[in-house]
Amino acid sequence: MGDRKRSDGLAWLREDLAADGTHPSQSGRQKVARLLVEHLKKDPTSRPWFTQKLVGRAFSPQARFQRAWPPHKN
């Protein structure tokens, strides 16, 4: 943590963590989100489905979750 950077320039700063020192703060969540999106765009397995255009389709993870929740009782 601090001034030690990875080879790609990423450094985790104290302010990237919440007061508990474990969970990310808002700036930490933004770093994690950016890293995840960059990975999903570059990885050969995820790139096709992550970058596809969903023209004419009503799709969002939230909508899919809302349709599946609450689970059906048997």
C-alpha positions as CSV (number, residue, x, y, z in Angstrom):
1,M,0.0,0.0,0.0
2,G,1.2,3.5,-0.6
3,D,3.9,4.5,-3.0
4,R,4.7,0.9,-4.2
5,K,3.1,0.6,-7.6
6,R,2.4,-2.4,-9.7
7,S,4.0,-2.7,-13.1
8,D,0.8,-1.2,-14.6
9,G,1.0,1.8,-12.3
10,L,-1.8,0.8,-9.9
11,A,-1.2,1.7,-6.3
12,W,-3.6,1.1,-3.4
13,L,-3.7,4.2,-1.1
14,R,-4.9,4.3,2.5
15,E,-7.9,6.4,1.3
16,D,-8.9,3.5,-1.0
17,L,-9.9,1.6,2.1
18,A,-12.8,2.2,4.6
19,A,-12.1,2.9,8.2
20,D,-12.0,-0.9,9.0
21,G,-8.9,-1.2,6.7
22,T,-10.5,-4.2,4.9
23,H,-13.4,-3.0,2.7
24,P,-12.9,-0.5,-0.1
25,S,-13.9,3.1,0.2
26,Q,-15.6,4.9,-2.7
27,S,-12.3,5.5,-4.4
28,G,-11.3,1.9,-3.8
29,R,-14.6,0.7,-5.3
30,Q,-14.0,2.8,-8.4
31,K,-10.5,1.3,-8.8
32,V,-12.0,-2.2,-8.4
33,A,-14.7,-1.5,-10.9
34,R,-12.3,0.0,-13.5
35,L,-10.0,-3.0,-13.1
36,L,-12.9,-5.4,-13.6
37,V,-14.2,-3.7,-16.7
38,E,-10.7,-3.5,-18.2
39,H,-10.2,-7.2,-17.6
40,L,-13.6,-8.2,-19.0
41,K,-12.9,-6.1,-22.2
42,K,-9.4,-7.7,-22.7
43,D,-9.9,-11.3,-21.7
44,P,-10.4,-13.5,-24.7
45,T,-13.1,-15.5,-22.9
46,S,-15.2,-12.6,-21.6
47,R,-14.6,-10.1,-24.4
48,P,-17.2,-11.5,-26.9
49,W,-20.1,-11.5,-24.4
50,F,-19.1,-8.5,-22.4
51,T,-18.6,-6.2,-25.4
52,Q,-21.5,-7.4,-27.6
53,K,-24.1,-4.8,-28.5
54,L,-27.6,-5.6,-27.2
55,V,-29.5,-3.6,-29.8
56,G,-33.2,-4.1,-29.6
57,R,-33.0,-6.2,-26.5
58,A,-34.3,-5.2,-23.1
59,F,-31.5,-6.4,-20.9
60,S,-30.0,-5.3,-17.7
61,P,-28.6,-7.3,-14.8
62,Q,-31.1,-5.5,-12.5
63,A,-34.1,-6.4,-14.7
64,R,-32.9,-10.1,-14.8
65,F,-32.5,-10.1,-11.0
66,Q,-35.9,-8.5,-10.5
67,R,-37.6,-11.2,-12.7
68,A,-35.9,-13.9,-10.7
69,W,-36.6,-12.5,-7.2
70,P,-38.2,-13.5,-5.0
71,P,-37.7,-17.2,-5.7
72,H,-40.7,-19.3,-6.4
73,K,-41.9,-21.3,-3.4
74,N,-42.6,-25.0,-4.1
